[in-house]
């Protein structure tokens, strides 16, 4: 779904709006209607009208004027959404998982939507057994609606705050490798530094 949103939304779409679009995309029903509780939006720190307006301006959704007091409703306008993975029966579970992973408490002490979205992207694209991941840095830049320099700063902060054990970019910044922290008892893949590698690592606790 993150790949779909990277293609469906304008490149300038900021991280907060992309987090909102992800929850809408995963919770939409077969009639292309979605209703998000305001409590859930507050937990993601998305309880402002700006992300909704940006998605409406991009013609990706239309805000429902008759939303209830405790929720915000909208009609999604891209019919291709219903054909995207995960399949419809699994989307609510995926939405709940994304909500937990992207919550500010999971992203660590940092605040702001970019660390939340970066945490979600890195966790979703990591091997669930080893916690290691590999992607094109430009793909993550596009999916997060940001710049590579901002992502590099975010990686360092995520390492300090305990989400990442290590990360590195190789091949003139083309490939991003990372290892998630907190997978105790599981095999960890550790990479060897090369002269062309930009690398970051969580501080030692010993």
Residue pairs with C-beta under 8 A, 6 or more apart in sequence:
1 22
1 25
1 26
1 84
1 85
1 86
1 94
2 22
2 120
2 121
2 124
2 143
3 139
3 143
4 25
4 80
4 81
4 84
5 18
5 21
5 22
5 25
5 143
6 139
6 142
6 143
8 60
8 78
8 80
8 81
9 17
9 18
9 21
9 55
9 58
9 60
9 145
10 58
11 142
11 145
12 145
13 21
13 54
13 58
13 145
14 51
14 54
14 113
14 145
15 112
15 113
15 114
15 116
15 117
15 118
15 144
15 145
15 146
16 45
16 46
16 50
16 51
16 113
17 50
17 51
17 54
17 55
17 145
18 113
18 117
18 143
18 144
18 145
19 44
19 46
19 51
19 102
19 113
19 116
19 117
19 120
20 36
20 41
20 44
20 46
20 51
20 52
20 55
21 51
21 55
21 60
22 95
22 98
22 102
22 120
23 36
23 40
23 44
23 95
23 98
23 99
24 34
24 36
24 55
24 61
24 74
24 76
25 76
25 81
25 84
26 86
26 91
26 92
26 94
26 95
26 98
27 34
27 35
27 36
27 91
27 92
27 95
28 34
28 76
28 81
28 82
28 91
30 82
30 88
32 75
32 76
32 77
32 79
32 81
32 82
33 64
33 73
33 74
33 75
33 76
34 61
34 73
34 74
34 75
34 76
35 67
35 68
35 71
35 72
35 73
36 71
36 72
36 73
37 70
37 71
38 47
38 70
38 71
38 72
39 70
40 99
41 47
41 72
43 99
43 103
44 99
44 102
44 103
44 104
44 116
45 104
45 111
45 113
45 116
46 113
52 61
52 63
52 72
52 74
55 61
55 74
56 62
56 63
56 74
59 77
60 76
60 77
60 78
61 74
61 75
61 76
61 77
62 74
62 75
62 77
63 72
63 73
63 74
64 72
64 73
64 74
64 75
66 73
67 73
82 88
86 94
98 120
98 124
100 106
101 119
101 120
101 123
101 124
102 116
102 117
102 119
102 120
103 116
104 110
104 111
104 115
104 116
106 116
106 119
106 163
107 115
107 116
107 118
107 119
107 158
107 161
107 163
108 115
108 157
108 158
108 160
108 161
108 162
108 163
109 161
110 154
110 157
110 158
110 161
114 144
114 146
114 150
114 154
115 154
115 157
115 158
117 143
117 144
118 140
118 144
118 151
118 154
118 155
118 158
119 158
119 163
121 140
121 143
121 144
122 133
122 158
122 163
122 164
122 178
122 180
123 180
125 133
125 135
126 132
126 133
126 178
126 179
126 180
127 133
129 186
129 187
130 179
130 183
130 186
130 187
130 188
130 189
131 165
131 179
131 180
131 181
131 182
131 183
131 186
131 188
132 177
132 178
132 179
132 180
132 188
132 189
133 176
133 177
133 178
133 179
133 180
134 175
134 176
134 177
135 175
135 176
136 174
136 175
136 176
137 148
137 151
137 169
137 173
137 174
137 175
137 176
138 148
138 174
140 151
140 176
141 147
141 148
141 151
144 151
148 173
152 169
152 198
152 200
155 164
155 167
155 178
155 200
156 200
158 164
159 165
159 166
159 167
159 181
159 200
159 201
159 202
159 203
160 202
160 203
162 181
162 182
162 202
163 180
163 181
163 182
164 178
164 179
164 180
164 181
164 200
164 202
165 179
165 180
165 181
165 188
165 201
165 202
166 178
166 179
166 190
166 191
166 199
166 200
166 201
166 202
167 176
167 177
167 178
167 179
167 199
167 200
167 201
168 176
168 177
168 178
168 191
168 193
168 197
168 198
168 199
168 200
169 175
169 176
169 177
169 197
169 198
169 199
170 177
170 194
170 196
170 197
171 196
172 196
173 198
177 191
179 188
179 189
179 190
181 202
193 199
